[in-house]
Amino acid sequence: MQNTTSPTIQNLEAAFAGESMAHIKYMWFARQCRKVGDEATAKVFEDTAAQEMLHAFGHAELLFADETMTPAKCLQYAIDGETHEYTEMYPKFRHEAMIEGNTAAVTEMDEQIAESKEHAEMFKQVLEKAAKRFAALAKVEEKHAKHYQAQKDAIAA
């Protein structure tokens, strides 16, 4: 996992979050512009959103370097993130919305808690299936390696 105390990592995470948020926000703004018939402004927002996504990808490349990422590691990051959302983040946000009496936000947080649980469970199931698949492949590969070694030994003899 990342060294979360590193200022550089913290800055990259903040930049990744900011660029990701800008991408979604600009896509939302494009949708709002399109609703009122302003296609030209919607297109500007969409084009800029695409650039923001590329900026976020640049930060992601530094946070999650290609050479270190495996499907299992990606799944574990996803499980950790979704678990954080439904166990810590959204419950805290829900509590604060309740204190403020913002029932719409409470409902939204309840929905997000439920969905984050579903997402975490889905990623866990995929990870478990992948682990079984990789274990089975390893056994097949080991069998093939032994067979090829036996053939090589027979030729050498």
C-alpha positions as CSV (number, residue, x, y, z in Angstrom):
1,M,0.0,0.0,0.0
2,Q,0.9,3.7,-0.3
3,N,3.0,5.6,2.2
4,T,0.0,7.8,3.3
5,T,2.2,10.0,5.4
6,S,4.2,11.2,2.4
7,P,3.3,14.8,1.5
8,T,3.9,13.9,-2.2
9,I,1.4,11.0,-2.0
10,Q,-1.1,13.1,-0.1
11,N,-0.7,15.8,-2.8
12,L,-1.1,13.3,-5.6
13,E,-4.2,11.9,-3.9
14,A,-5.7,15.4,-3.5
15,A,-4.9,16.3,-7.1
16,F,-6.4,13.0,-8.3
17,A,-9.5,13.7,-6.3
18,G,-9.7,17.2,-7.5
19,E,-9.3,16.3,-11.2
20,S,-11.8,13.4,-10.9
21,M,-14.3,15.8,-9.3
22,A,-13.7,18.4,-12.0
23,H,-14.4,15.7,-14.6
24,I,-17.7,14.7,-13.1
25,K,-18.7,18.3,-12.2
26,Y,-18.1,19.4,-15.8
27,M,-20.1,16.5,-17.2
28,W,-22.9,17.5,-14.8
29,F,-22.7,21.1,-16.0
30,A,-22.8,19.9,-19.6
31,R,-26.0,18.0,-18.8
32,Q,-27.5,21.1,-17.3
33,C,-26.5,23.3,-20.3
34,R,-27.9,20.7,-22.7
35,K,-31.3,20.6,-20.8
36,V,-31.8,24.3,-21.6
37,G,-30.6,23.9,-25.2
38,D,-27.1,25.3,-24.9
39,E,-25.3,22.7,-26.9
40,A,-22.2,24.9,-27.5
41,T,-21.5,25.4,-23.8
42,A,-22.3,21.7,-23.1
43,K,-19.6,20.7,-25.6
44,V,-17.1,23.0,-24.0
45,F,-17.8,21.4,-20.6
46,E,-17.5,17.9,-22.1
47,D,-14.2,18.7,-23.9
48,T,-12.8,20.1,-20.7
49,A,-14.1,17.2,-18.6
50,A,-12.2,14.8,-21.0
51,Q,-9.0,16.8,-20.3
52,E,-9.6,16.7,-16.5
53,M,-10.0,12.9,-16.8
54,L,-6.6,12.7,-18.5
55,H,-5.1,14.8,-15.7
56,A,-6.5,12.4,-13.1
57,F,-5.1,9.4,-15.1
58,G,-1.7,11.1,-15.0
59,H,-1.9,11.3,-11.2
60,A,-3.3,7.7,-11.0
61,E,-0.3,6.4,-12.9
62,L,2.0,7.8,-10.1
63,L,-0.3,6.5,-7.3
64,F,-0.9,3.1,-8.8
65,A,2.1,2.4,-11.0
66,D,1.5,-0.1,-13.8
67,E,4.3,-2.4,-12.8
68,T,2.9,-2.8,-9.3
69,M,-0.7,-3.3,-10.1
70,T,-2.2,-6.7,-10.5
71,P,-5.9,-7.6,-10.8
72,A,-5.8,-8.8,-7.2
73,K,-4.2,-5.6,-6.0
74,C,-6.8,-3.5,-8.0
75,L,-9.6,-5.5,-6.4
76,Q,-8.1,-5.1,-2.9
77,Y,-7.8,-1.3,-3.4
78,A,-11.5,-1.3,-4.5
79,I,-12.6,-3.4,-1.5
80,D,-10.7,-1.1,0.9
81,G,-12.2,2.0,-0.7
82,E,-15.8,0.7,-0.7
83,T,-15.5,-0.6,2.8
84,H,-14.2,2.8,4.0
85,E,-17.2,4.4,2.4
86,Y,-19.8,2.3,4.0
87,T,-18.1,1.9,7.4
88,E,-16.7,5.3,8.0
89,M,-17.3,8.0,5.4
90,Y,-21.0,7.8,4.6
91,P,-22.1,7.0,8.2
92,K,-20.2,10.2,9.4
93,F,-21.8,12.2,6.6
94,R,-25.2,10.8,7.4
95,H,-24.8,11.7,11.1
96,E,-23.9,15.2,10.2
97,A,-26.9,15.5,7.8
98,M,-29.2,14.2,10.5
99,I,-27.9,16.9,12.9
100,E,-28.6,19.5,10.3
101,G,-32.0,18.1,9.6
102,N,-31.2,17.6,5.9
103,T,-33.4,14.5,5.2
104,A,-32.6,14.5,1.5
105,A,-28.9,14.1,2.3
106,V,-29.7,11.4,4.9
107,T,-31.6,9.5,2.3
108,E,-28.7,9.9,-0.2
109,M,-26.2,8.7,2.4
110,D,-28.3,5.7,3.2
111,E,-28.4,4.8,-0.4
112,Q,-24.6,5.2,-0.7
113,I,-24.0,3.1,2.3
114,A,-26.1,0.3,0.8
115,E,-24.5,0.6,-2.6
116,S,-20.9,0.7,-1.2
117,K,-21.6,-2.5,0.7
118,E,-22.8,-4.1,-2.5
119,H,-19.8,-2.9,-4.4
120,A,-17.4,-4.2,-1.7
121,E,-19.1,-7.6,-1.6
122,M,-19.0,-7.8,-5.4
123,F,-15.3,-7.0,-5.5
124,K,-14.7,-9.6,-2.8
125,Q,-16.5,-12.2,-4.8
126,V,-14.5,-11.4,-7.9
127,L,-11.3,-11.5,-5.9
128,E,-12.2,-14.9,-4.5
129,K,-13.1,-16.3,-7.9
130,A,-9.9,-14.9,-9.4
131,A,-7.8,-16.5,-6.6
132,K,-9.4,-19.9,-7.3
133,R,-8.8,-19.4,-11.0
134,F,-5.1,-18.4,-10.5
135,A,-4.6,-21.3,-8.1
136,A,-6.0,-23.7,-10.7
137,L,-3.9,-22.2,-13.5
138,A,-0.8,-22.5,-11.3
139,K,-1.4,-26.2,-10.9
140,V,-1.9,-26.7,-14.6
141,E,1.3,-24.7,-15.3
142,E,3.2,-26.8,-12.8
143,K,2.0,-30.0,-14.4
144,H,3.1,-28.7,-17.9
145,A,6.4,-27.5,-16.5
146,K,7.1,-31.0,-15.1
147,H,6.0,-32.6,-18.3
148,Y,8.3,-30.4,-20.4
149,Q,11.2,-30.9,-18.0
150,A,10.7,-34.7,-18.2
151,Q,10.8,-34.4,-22.1
152,K,13.9,-32.2,-21.9
153,D,15.6,-34.7,-19.5
154,A,14.7,-37.6,-21.8
155,I,16.2,-35.8,-24.8
156,A,19.4,-34.9,-22.9
157,A,19.9,-38.5,-21.8
